[in-house]
Amino acid sequence: MSKTFSSETFGQTLPSNKKLLAWVKEVVELTTPDQIFWCDGSEEEKEFLTKQAVDQKILIKLDQKKWPGCYYHHSNPNDVARVEQSTFICCERKEDAGPTNNWAAPKEMYDKLHGMLRGAMKGRTMYVIPYLMGPAGSPMTKVGVELTDSIYVVLNMRIMTRMGKVALKHLGENSDFNRGIHSVLDCDPARRFICHFPQDNAIISVGSGYGGNVLLGKKCLALRIGSALGRNEGWLAEHMLLLCLEDPEGKKTYVAAAFPSACGKTNFAMMIPPESFKGWKVTTVGDDIAWMKPGADGRLYAINPEAGYFGVVPGTNNKSNFNAMRSMECDTIFTNVARTPDGDVWWEGKDNSPPKDLIDWKGNSWNPESGEKAAHPNSRFTAPMKNNPDVAEEAEWPEGVPISAIVFGGRRANTMPLVFQAFNWIHGVYIGATVGSEMTAAAAGTLGQVRRDPMAMLPFCGYNMGKYFDHWLEMRRMIKVLPRIFHVNWFRKDSYGNFLWPGFGENMRVLQWIAERCQGRANGLETAIGWMPRYEDMNMNGIPGGMTPERFEALQKIDFEEWRRELILQDELFIKLYRDLPKELMCQRELLISRL
């Protein structure tokens, strides 16, 4: 079992890495915790910490017959989501952060944060969490160490990462590890900062307990710091799912896909093919993040750096995502869903109606007439990747999987067809750079408004977005066998507001066409915006309600007036990035205008 050490007796039974020990000692002297707990990742440690969390009322034990190994957490009502306005990239030059990121000078931000952290852990325990982002032994894997005063963070990090002794073994005596510091402080939004220091490979998060702000391996290291490391080291850190499509003959195609929020990303990663697709199988390599690097054979290889799923719960049910429902059946932490006094959980969109005596995400009694959601719209489940019945064996491959297709997508009621393929890599980068998705939050002036989210990375790119596009363009020189690039839109509607495409498992039909295009086995029609399938080029057998050629034509329609408006809307982001926008993307825009 992990041992607990007092600050005064620091130095007992510790790892031998001198750089790590010196840094931890520095932070101990700054934050003055009463106890220091070095996490080893063992099952005994998990049992010990879980009991402590329940005793401290940080976790609530659920009905262990219905939910074995599962627990519940209420977060502070003012702390339920990522805070983009309080997220900073701290590099020496403001232009290196770019116009889409909040910037602060490193020294000024360090001074401010160290002031907040001084004595912040007095009366608390500091947990030292060594962790791996990536499979053990992979050349693409990175080591991080998070120092936190939150037992909730520890228990989530042991699900989301490979944590403890395995990370210390991978690190050895190396000094190259991400340094992460987190303290909840008093959870005051006015003192909430999530700060990234790319030049130091460091992260400091204060004032929050919400997972996206405090599980520092996830968005912070995996994307914001990861993208900066990737640019310097010649690889890509992307907000992408990874899946394996296996056909009846056993041939496998590996796909990476980037969708903004509320566009079916997790559903796509965990897709179950329709009954008519006998012999086809989809397995999940990763549901959220991909690290991709050119391999010795000239192909682009990808790993999922995570070991778990931190998914949005509302809307998840056996129809929308059967595998996600199975993944959360045991050893899961639920945050801000609704619960019952006898230890069950519920959320909007679950298969069953709300049970009686429901307790909402704030801890109050709830009934359907209350006028509020029982579960917070951003409520979460943290579940081990191994729980997924269709997890891919390749998820633990140290060398990663060779990517044949990269897919971008958004939620669009019009303009964007169901699927089209880019003409080439540069055109594909342009498609990814101009991804837009309609806002789904009913805030004033935002419902239905198209928000640009280039490659689904706008909130997560750790440096200038214009330079990020440039890095994508440069990568084509390092990859001999370039993946094909596609765009999809499951959400196109007819004039009556009805969805034209059934979505969910039926998206398998699009995935099959994508895979067969990569293999040179499917036809496509050249159009102004890219290569597009005709009705006869896709498998339409057994679609619920049927799919007529006329309906498919409406799905794939290129409306020139809508595309003119789309090009005008793209200007907003391009003008913002104009100083550093690659000329190739402006040329692609001009080519598209000329084709239209």
Secondary structure as UniProt FT lines:
FT   STRAND          4..6
FT   HELIX           7..9
FT   TURN            10..11
FT   HELIX           18..31
FT   STRAND          35..38
FT   HELIX           43..55
FT   TURN            56..57
FT   STRAND          60..61
FT   TURN            64..66
FT   TURN            68..69
FT   STRAND          71..73
FT   TURN            77..78
FT   HELIX           84..86
FT   STRAND          87..89
FT   HELIX           94..97
FT   TURN            99..100
FT   STRAND          102..103
FT   HELIX           106..117
FT   TURN            118..123
FT   STRAND          125..133
FT   TURN            136..137
FT   TURN            139..140
FT   STRAND          142..148
FT   HELIX           151..160
FT   STRAND          162..163
FT   HELIX           165..171
FT   TURN            172..173
FT   STRAND          178..183
FT   TURN            185..186
FT   HELIX           189..191
FT   STRAND          193..197
FT   HELIX           198..200
FT   STRAND          202..206
FT   HELIX           211..214
FT   HELIX           217..225
FT   HELIX           226..233
FT   STRAND          236..238
FT   STRAND          241..246
FT   TURN            248..249
FT   STRAND          252..258
FT   TURN            261..262
FT   HELIX           265..269
FT   TURN            275..276
FT   TURN            278..279
FT   STRAND          281..286
FT   STRAND          290..294
FT   TURN            296..297
FT   STRAND          299..303
FT   STRAND          308..312
FT   TURN            314..315
FT   TURN            318..320
FT   HELIX           322..327
FT   STRAND          333..335
FT   STRAND          338..339
FT   TURN            341..342
FT   STRAND          345..346
FT   TURN            348..349
FT   TURN            356..357
FT   STRAND          358..359
FT   TURN            361..362
FT   STRAND          365..366
FT   HELIX           368..370
FT   TURN            377..378
FT   STRAND          380..384
FT   HELIX           385..387
FT   TURN            389..390
FT   HELIX           393..396
FT   TURN            398..399
FT   STRAND          401..409
FT   STRAND          419..421
FT   HELIX           425..433
FT   STRAND          436..438
FT   TURN            444..448
FT   STRAND          450..452
FT   HELIX           454..456
FT   TURN            458..460
FT   HELIX           465..475
FT   TURN            476..478
FT   STRAND          484..488
FT   TURN            490..491
FT   TURN            495..496
FT   HELIX           504..507
FT   HELIX           508..518
FT   TURN            519..520
FT   STRAND          525..526
FT   STRAND          531..532
FT   HELIX           535..537
FT   TURN            541..542
FT   TURN            544..545
FT   HELIX           549..556
FT   HELIX           560..576
FT   HELIX           578..580
FT   HELIX           583..595
//
